[in-house]
Amino acid sequence: MDVMDVAVVGAGPTGLVSAVGLARRGHRVALVDNDPGPASEERWERRGVMQFHHPHAFRPQAVAVLSGEVPDAVRAMVARGAEPIDRTGTVATTGGVVPAGAGLRSRRMVVERELRRVAEREPGVTTVLGRADAVLADRGRARGVRVGDRRLDADLVLLATGRAGHLADDLRAPGESADCGVAYVSRQYRLRPGAAFPPMGFPVLEFAGHDGYAAVVFPHDDGVFSALIARPVTDARLTALRHEAAWEAAARAVPLLATWTDPGRAVPVTPVLPGGRLHNTYRGQLDPDGRVPLPGLVFLGDAVCTTNPTAGRGIATSLMQVERLLALLDEHPADAADAVLALDAWCTERIRPWYEDHLAVDAAQLDRWAGVDVDPARPPTSDLVAAAAQVDPSLMPVVGPYLDMSALPATLTAVHPRVQEIYASGWRPGFVRGPTVDELAELVAASSGPAATAFA
Ligand SMILES: Cc1cc2nc3c(=O)[nH]c(=O)nc-3n(C[C@H](O)[C@H](O)[C@H](O)COP(=O)(O)OP(=O)(O)OC[C@H]3O[C@@H](n4cnc5c(N)ncnc54)[C@H](O)[C@@H]3O)c2cc1C
């Protein structure tokens, strides 16, 4: 394959792995981002990526791509305390190599810092600090990007600009988007010396579905973990959770969070971190007429698809796209437009179903929080199918692969008749023990104090 000059805009997980992967295939890469990088080992403000300090779980699909493309970064993550984990518990590594099928417990900062270090040292990658303002085109092809008054010429332009980026959005057909209906409030804690994470039912996160909200705990690297409340955005009363006193009162009252954040076990290491609105979005590569708008231009990662983060799928769906694009560029060395068409078709088949699944599941969750009963006559949403496995474990061979993302949501239709039977019998998934949303709102109102200072 001819050596290409590639401009990658966005040095988040998608852009970093793409840049290193392309450089290691012999291409010359300019990696553009306006973020200056970490200020120190423990400080990285990361303005523009609002979720950066919120909890992230790294699914096996994401770790598999990292291990394939940037094994040196994975070794560094593990050396810095990131924990490989599978269903049986923490798994040993040999020389920092994470076994196939394992996910990773880590703060996102640790993962991204090591990816960035590797990219900065990679001989074929030149990092460019600045904001890309425009994609340059000539004779119907992408020819590079403009960064301030600088022109970066390129044969291929990858836009990995994340959920907040809008560069060249006018070139492709409008995306689809729906509010997830929830917002995050989270805080990171560190275990006290000698303390351990409590036992967990699921390796990368522990989820508690309450009446009107959800509580989740994510263990990370080095004894650090995040406690999270995913609150309904329609209920303004819980916005006060951003106040330290309100958050701590809630953390003491919600059983899962109380166990983890017990002051005898752990101390907070960040302020309370409020989050913005969350959307499920999907946007393909093509223009409204279904054509490649500018041969040589590719959108990747969150710029294509975002899903409700409580399921922890975003980095997996982003890096799966990267892996596919790298393979397609090898398969279509002469024509990047063919690679883009093939990527778009693959995303429609393999990524879009997760977006559609979230639309249905998120709407159903909001309905349940509003007291709407399950209608057994209607095809059940995926979360209802997964819940039904509590009463009928014979569903697990179908539900398990969906939960771990090794099978697409459509595979669940095979068990819909049995699941509908279960709901028709009157069984309903319960909420876990703990305050209802009204009780939590009362507690929050009684405890609100000054807002926490910004995290830096
Ligand atoms: C609250 C929350 C929690 C999440 N939790 C999880 C989780 O548990 N597990 C999981 O797998 N996923 C999770 N996700 C999803 C995950 O964060 C995203 O999938 C991931 O950030 C996508 O990476 P990206 O590189 O595509 O985009 P980003 O990480 O958004 O990176 C985009 C980069 O592009 C840069 N940029 C944008 N425009 C320009 C420009 N014009 N010029 C120069 N630079 C530019 C930005 O500065 C940024 O560095 C979560 C998301 C949210 C919102």
The ligand as an SDF file (V2000), in Angstrom:
LIG
                    3D

 53 58  0  0  0  0  0  0  0  0999 V2000
  -20.6810   10.4890   31.2080 C   0  0  0  0  0  0  0  0  0  0  0  0
  -20.0560    9.4930   30.2540 C   0  0  0  0  0  0  0  0  0  0  0  0
  -19.5500    8.2900   30.7280 C   0  0  0  0  0  0  0  0  0  0  0  0
  -19.0140    7.3480   29.8570 C   0  0  0  0  0  0  0  0  0  0  0  0
  -18.6380    6.1210   30.3250 N   0  0  0  0  0  0  0  0  0  0  0  0
  -18.1510    5.2020   29.4730 C   0  0  0  0  0  0  0  0  0  0  0  0
  -17.7580    3.9130   29.9300 C   0  0  0  0  0  0  0  0  0  0  0  0
  -17.9190    3.5600   31.0980 O   0  0  0  0  0  0  0  0  0  0  0  0
  -17.2370    3.0410   29.0160 N   0  0  0  0  0  0  0  0  0  0  0  0
  -17.1070    3.3690   27.7060 C   0  0  0  0  0  0  0  0  0  0  0  0
  -16.6410    2.5310   26.9190 O   0  0  0  0  0  0  0  0  0  0  0  0
  -17.4940    4.5680   27.2310 N   0  0  0  0  0  0  0  0  0  0  0  0
  -18.0060    5.4840   28.0790 C   0  0  0  0  0  0  0  0  0  0  0  0
  -18.3780    6.7120   27.6090 N   0  0  0  0  0  0  0  0  0  0  0  0
  -18.1850    7.0190   26.1830 C   0  0  0  0  0  0  0  0  0  0  0  0
  -16.7450    7.4980   25.9280 C   0  0  0  0  0  0  0  0  0  0  0  0
  -16.4140    8.5470   26.7900 O   0  0  0  0  0  0  0  0  0  0  0  0
  -16.6350    7.9200   24.4660 C   0  0  0  0  0  0  0  0  0  0  0  0
  -17.0840    6.8520   23.6740 O   0  0  0  0  0  0  0  0  0  0  0  0
  -15.2160    8.3090   24.0830 C   0  0  0  0  0  0  0  0  0  0  0  0
  -14.8300    9.5230   24.6780 O   0  0  0  0  0  0  0  0  0  0  0  0
  -15.1060    8.4610   22.5580 C   0  0  0  0  0  0  0  0  0  0  0  0
  -13.8060    8.8150   22.2320 O   0  0  0  0  0  0  0  0  0  0  0  0
  -13.5020    9.7580   20.9780 P   0  0  0  0  0  0  0  0  0  0  0  0
  -12.0180    9.7670   20.8900 O   0  0  0  0  0  0  0  0  0  0  0  0
  -14.3060    9.3340   19.8260 O   0  0  0  0  0  0  0  0  0  0  0  0
  -14.0210   11.2010   21.4040 O   0  0  0  0  0  0  0  0  0  0  0  0
  -13.5230   12.2170   22.6410 P   0  0  0  0  0  0  0  0  0  0  0  0
  -13.0240   11.3780   23.7170 O   0  0  0  0  0  0  0  0  0  0  0  0
  -14.6580   13.0950   22.8350 O   0  0  0  0  0  0  0  0  0  0  0  0
  -12.3080   12.9560   21.9730 O   0  0  0  0  0  0  0  0  0  0  0  0
  -12.5070   13.9280   20.9840 C   0  0  0  0  0  0  0  0  0  0  0  0
  -11.2630   14.7950   20.9000 C   0  0  0  0  0  0  0  0  0  0  0  0
  -11.3710   15.6530   19.7670 O   0  0  0  0  0  0  0  0  0  0  0  0
  -10.8810   16.9210   20.0920 C   0  0  0  0  0  0  0  0  0  0  0  0
  -11.4610   17.8630   19.1290 N   0  0  0  0  0  0  0  0  0  0  0  0
  -12.7850   18.0290   18.8300 C   0  0  0  0  0  0  0  0  0  0  0  0
  -12.9170   18.9270   17.8370 N   0  0  0  0  0  0  0  0  0  0  0  0
  -11.6610   19.3340   17.5020 C   0  0  0  0  0  0  0  0  0  0  0  0
  -11.1480   20.2420   16.5460 C   0  0  0  0  0  0  0  0  0  0  0  0
  -11.9380   20.9220   15.7090 N   0  0  0  0  0  0  0  0  0  0  0  0
   -9.8050   20.4220   16.4820 N   0  0  0  0  0  0  0  0  0  0  0  0
   -8.9680   19.7610   17.3160 C   0  0  0  0  0  0  0  0  0  0  0  0
   -9.4110   18.8670   18.2370 N   0  0  0  0  0  0  0  0  0  0  0  0
  -10.7330   18.6560   18.3380 C   0  0  0  0  0  0  0  0  0  0  0  0
  -11.2910   17.1040   21.5480 C   0  0  0  0  0  0  0  0  0  0  0  0
  -10.4460   18.0670   22.1800 O   0  0  0  0  0  0  0  0  0  0  0  0
  -11.0620   15.6950   22.1040 C   0  0  0  0  0  0  0  0  0  0  0  0
   -9.7400   15.5430   22.5450 O   0  0  0  0  0  0  0  0  0  0  0  0
  -18.9410    7.6510   28.4640 C   0  0  0  0  0  0  0  0  0  0  0  0
  -19.4370    8.8610   27.9820 C   0  0  0  0  0  0  0  0  0  0  0  0
  -20.0170    9.7570   28.8660 C   0  0  0  0  0  0  0  0  0  0  0  0
  -20.5940   11.0430   28.3080 C   0  0  0  0  0  0  0  0  0  0  0  0
  1  2  1  0
  2  3  1  0
  2 52  2  0
  3  4  2  0
  4  5  1  0
  4 50  1  0
  5  6  2  0
  6  7  1  0
  6 13  1  0
  7  8  2  0
  7  9  1  0
  9 10  1  0
 10 11  2  0
 10 12  1  0
 12 13  2  0
 13 14  1  0
 14 15  1  0
 14 50  1  0
 15 16  1  0
 16 17  1  0
 16 18  1  0
 18 19  1  0
 18 20  1  0
 20 21  1  0
 20 22  1  0
 22 23  1  0
 23 24  1  0
 24 25  2  0
 24 26  1  0
 24 27  1  0
 27 28  1  0
 28 29  2  0
 28 30  1  0
 28 31  1  0
 31 32  1  0
 32 33  1  0
 33 34  1  0
 33 48  1  0
 34 35  1  0
 35 36  1  0
 35 46  1  0
 36 37  1  0
 36 45  1  0
 37 38  2  0
 38 39  1  0
 39 40  1  0
 39 45  2  0
 40 41  1  0
 40 42  2  0
 42 43  1  0
 43 44  2  0
 44 45  1  0
 46 47  1  0
 46 48  1  0
 48 49  1  0
 50 51  2  0
 51 52  1  0
 52 53  1  0
M  END
$$$$
